[in-house]
């Protein structure tokens, strides 16, 4: 017997969806076909936010309760019309990543069991220089979304003091993501340093509520500003991307006016299409006026002169200049490390 399948007409293309009735989110009964139709409904806003960027695909062949893996090469059998672009990873190796230029490409990714989309903060013409500064406000145990709201509001002020405008979205979980469009004149390490400078400034303003401590044992019940999300090949769930959580939440752009009272759990695969139809896309003009990170980099240099050095990198990165030892503080023995943070 032939396997179950359906054909969706997406723009001028036809995309085959196999196993359309497979349930991806058992708690709310959302199927693979439902997910494909969701992306057809939000395609314009999704591509405005994520088009023309390298994208890693987080794929779940058995739904959100199953195992997942990342596709960092175009999957075998990708259609010939699907674009890809080579990017350089922290290992210095280059591989192609998918680029989503049209709604059919997003629906094809759903056919490949993609649930979460992870776009780079750079565009295909210049993948080494981000055109977005991204800040991830991550509530730690004992805190939640409501605790992140005051931190987001103050981070908006920090960015404005640096000559940048912040745009926000829910993470799709408990956190808040702030983005700022920037001119692509700086490479990833510079943008990381700009994010660290903003994070440190927020921590100074809200020391009882915000932390930049990389090690979990030092964070406490605060909002962690995850500066390492600004590194090369570190991505944040896309605007309008579903998340692999039981109630099918969506990482959703919101306005600053909505932030104090919004409930992020109400933004789901089932509700976001209607929201877009009735309220429009809060990020429709996101890229209209990119800013510069000169002031944030000046803050970074000021902090260096004051003795605040480089911050830890993710464990899979090569050892970076000026990086402190990669050992949690409770296990660190100073006799085992040299002045540059290298093990003896």
Secondary structure, 3 states (H helix, E strand, C coil): CCCCEEEEEECCEEEEEECCCCEEECCCCEEHHHHHHHHHHCHHHHHHHHCCEEEEEEECCCCCCCCCEEECCCCCCCCCCCEEEEEECCCCCEEEEEECCCHHHHHHHHHCCEEEEEEEEEEHHHCCCCCEEEEEEEECCCCCHHHHHHHHHHHHHHHHHCCCCCEEEECCCCCEEEEEEECCCCCHHHHHHHHHHHHHHHHHHCCCCEECCCCHHHCCCCEEECHHHHCCCCCCCCCCCECCCCCCEECCEECHHHHCCCCHHHCECCCHHHHHHHHCCCCCCHHHHCECCHHHHHHHHHHHHCCCCCCCCCCCCCCCCCCCCCCCHHHCCHHHECCCCCEC
